[in-house]
Amino acid sequence: MHADAGMNLDQLKVAITVHGSEWKDMLNDTIYMEKYGSKNPNTELLNQLNQAGVDIIMCGQTAAYRKVSKSDSNTNVKFALSAMTALLQYQNNGYRFIKF
Protein backbone atom coordinates (compact mmCIF):
# COMPACT_ATOMS: atom_id res chain seq x y z
CA MET A 1 0.00 0.00 0.00
CA HIS A 2 2.74 2.47 0.95
CA ALA A 3 4.92 1.54 -2.01
CA ASP A 4 1.93 1.88 -4.34
CA ALA A 5 1.37 5.35 -2.89
CA GLY A 6 4.91 6.31 -3.88
CA MET A 7 6.80 5.81 -0.62
CA ASN A 8 10.37 4.66 -1.15
CA LEU A 9 10.84 1.08 0.04
CA ASP A 10 14.01 2.18 1.86
CA GLN A 11 11.74 4.16 4.20
CA LEU A 12 9.79 1.06 5.21
CA LYS A 13 11.01 -1.59 7.62
CA VAL A 14 8.40 -4.09 8.70
CA ALA A 15 8.47 -7.13 10.96
CA ILE A 16 5.73 -9.67 11.55
CA THR A 17 5.63 -11.81 14.68
CA VAL A 18 3.64 -15.02 14.30
CA HIS A 19 2.29 -17.03 17.23
CA GLY A 20 -0.68 -19.13 18.21
CA SER A 21 -2.68 -20.88 15.51
CA GLU A 22 -0.85 -19.11 12.68
CA TRP A 23 2.11 -21.51 13.08
CA LYS A 24 0.88 -23.71 10.24
CA ASP A 25 1.06 -20.81 7.78
CA MET A 26 4.85 -20.76 8.28
CA LEU A 27 5.46 -24.39 7.28
CA ASN A 28 7.47 -25.28 4.19
CA ASP A 29 5.64 -26.95 1.32
CA THR A 30 6.93 -30.46 2.12
CA ILE A 31 5.75 -30.46 5.73
CA TYR A 32 2.50 -28.69 4.85
CA MET A 33 1.83 -31.37 2.20
CA GLU A 34 2.42 -34.13 4.76
CA LYS A 35 0.01 -32.53 7.23
CA TYR A 36 -2.70 -31.12 4.95
CA GLY A 37 -2.36 -32.80 1.55
CA SER A 38 -1.46 -29.68 -0.45
CA LYS A 39 1.32 -27.15 -0.80
CA ASN A 40 1.27 -24.26 1.65
CA PRO A 41 -0.95 -21.57 0.08
CA ASN A 42 1.12 -18.93 1.93
CA THR A 43 4.50 -19.80 0.41
CA GLU A 44 4.37 -17.16 -2.31
CA LEU A 45 3.23 -14.49 0.16
CA LEU A 46 6.08 -15.39 2.54
CA ASN A 47 8.54 -15.19 -0.35
CA GLN A 48 7.18 -11.81 -1.48
CA LEU A 49 7.28 -10.42 2.05
CA ASN A 50 10.87 -11.57 2.37
CA GLN A 51 11.80 -9.98 -0.97
CA ALA A 52 10.25 -6.74 0.27
CA GLY A 53 12.53 -6.86 3.33
CA VAL A 54 9.95 -7.92 5.90
CA ASP A 55 11.26 -9.88 8.90
CA ILE A 56 8.95 -12.83 9.56
CA ILE A 57 9.43 -14.10 13.10
CA MET A 58 7.97 -17.28 14.56
CA CYS A 59 7.33 -17.46 18.29
CA GLY A 60 9.68 -20.11 19.66
CA GLN A 61 7.19 -21.08 22.35
CA THR A 62 4.50 -21.76 19.76
CA ALA A 63 7.00 -23.70 17.66
CA ALA A 64 8.07 -25.80 20.63
CA TYR A 65 4.48 -26.52 21.69
CA ARG A 66 3.52 -27.48 18.11
CA LYS A 67 6.80 -29.39 17.57
CA VAL A 68 7.77 -27.20 14.60
CA SER A 69 11.49 -26.94 13.88
CA LYS A 70 13.31 -24.42 11.74
CA SER A 71 13.75 -27.10 9.09
CA ASP A 72 9.95 -27.58 9.02
CA SER A 73 9.42 -23.90 8.27
CA ASN A 74 9.67 -21.73 5.20
CA THR A 75 13.30 -20.65 4.82
CA ASN A 76 12.23 -17.00 5.14
CA VAL A 77 10.94 -17.48 8.69
CA LYS A 78 13.18 -16.52 11.61
CA PHE A 79 12.69 -17.92 15.10
CA ALA A 80 12.66 -15.99 18.36
CA LEU A 81 12.67 -17.36 21.89
CA SER A 82 9.11 -16.07 22.19
CA ALA A 83 6.78 -13.63 20.46
CA MET A 84 7.02 -11.35 23.48
CA THR A 85 10.83 -11.36 23.27
CA ALA A 86 10.74 -10.50 19.57
CA LEU A 87 8.20 -7.73 20.10
CA LEU A 88 10.29 -6.16 22.87
CA GLN A 89 13.53 -6.40 20.90
CA TYR A 90 12.04 -4.83 17.81
CA GLN A 91 10.35 -2.07 19.82
CA ASN A 92 13.68 -1.34 21.51
CA ASN A 93 15.11 -0.92 17.99
CA GLY A 94 12.57 1.74 17.05
CA TYR A 95 9.74 -0.37 15.65
CA ARG A 96 6.17 0.45 16.63
CA PHE A 97 3.74 -2.27 17.69
CA ILE A 98 0.52 -2.42 15.70
CA LYS A 99 -1.95 -4.96 17.02
CA PHE A 100 -4.65 -6.15 14.67
N, C-alpha and C positions, 0 to 999 in steps of 0.2 A: 504494500500500500504506500509506504513512504517513498520507496524507489520509484514507483509509478507516478508519484506526485513531484518527482524531480529531485528528491533529496539524494545527495551523494552517498553511496554505500559505505564509504570510509567514515561517515558520520554516525553510522548505526553499528552497535555492538549488542547482540541479543544472546541470551542464554535461556534455555528451557530446562527446568528440573522436573523429572518424571518420577512419580511414586504411586503407590496404591495400584488400582486395577489397570492402569495404563502400561504396566510392565510388558504385557504381551505385544504391544505395538512396537517395542524396541527389539524384538527378536529378529535374527537373520532369517533368510528365506528357508534354509534347510530345516532349522528347528521349528519354525512356524508351520512348515509343510507336515512335519512329523506330528505336531500337536493338533492342527486344524484342517489338514488336507488340502491346503492351497498355499501359494506364496503369500508373504506378508504384503497386504495392500498398502502399507505405509512405507515400504522401502524407497520408492521414488521420492516421496516427500522428505524422508530423512536425508537422502542424498542431496536433494535440492537445498534443504536447510543448511547442510554442511557446506555446500558450495558457496552459499551466501554468507558463510562465516559464523553461523549460529553454533554455540556450544550446546550440545544435547547431553544432559547429565542424568544418569539413572541413580536413584536412591539405593545405596548399598544395602540398607535394611530390607527394603522391598525385594531386592534381588536375592538376598540370603534367604528370606522367608519363602520366596517362590522357587528357590534353587535354580536361579538363572546366573550363569557365569558370563564373564566377558566374551568368551568364545561362542556363547549362545546368542549374543547380541549383534546387531548391525555394527559394522566396524566404525561407524561415525559416532557411536554412543560412548560417552565417558562415564566412569563410575565414581561416585563420591561415597564417603563413609555413610552419610545419610543425606536426605533431602535438606534437613535443617542445617547441616554443616555446609552444604553447597550454597544454600541461600544466604547464610551469614557471610561466607567467604566472598561471594560475589557482591553483596551489599557493601562489605568493607572495601571493595575495589571500585566503588562508585556506581554500581548498578542500582537500579530502583526496582523494588518488588511490585509486581502487578498481579494481583490475585483475580482469577476469573474461572 
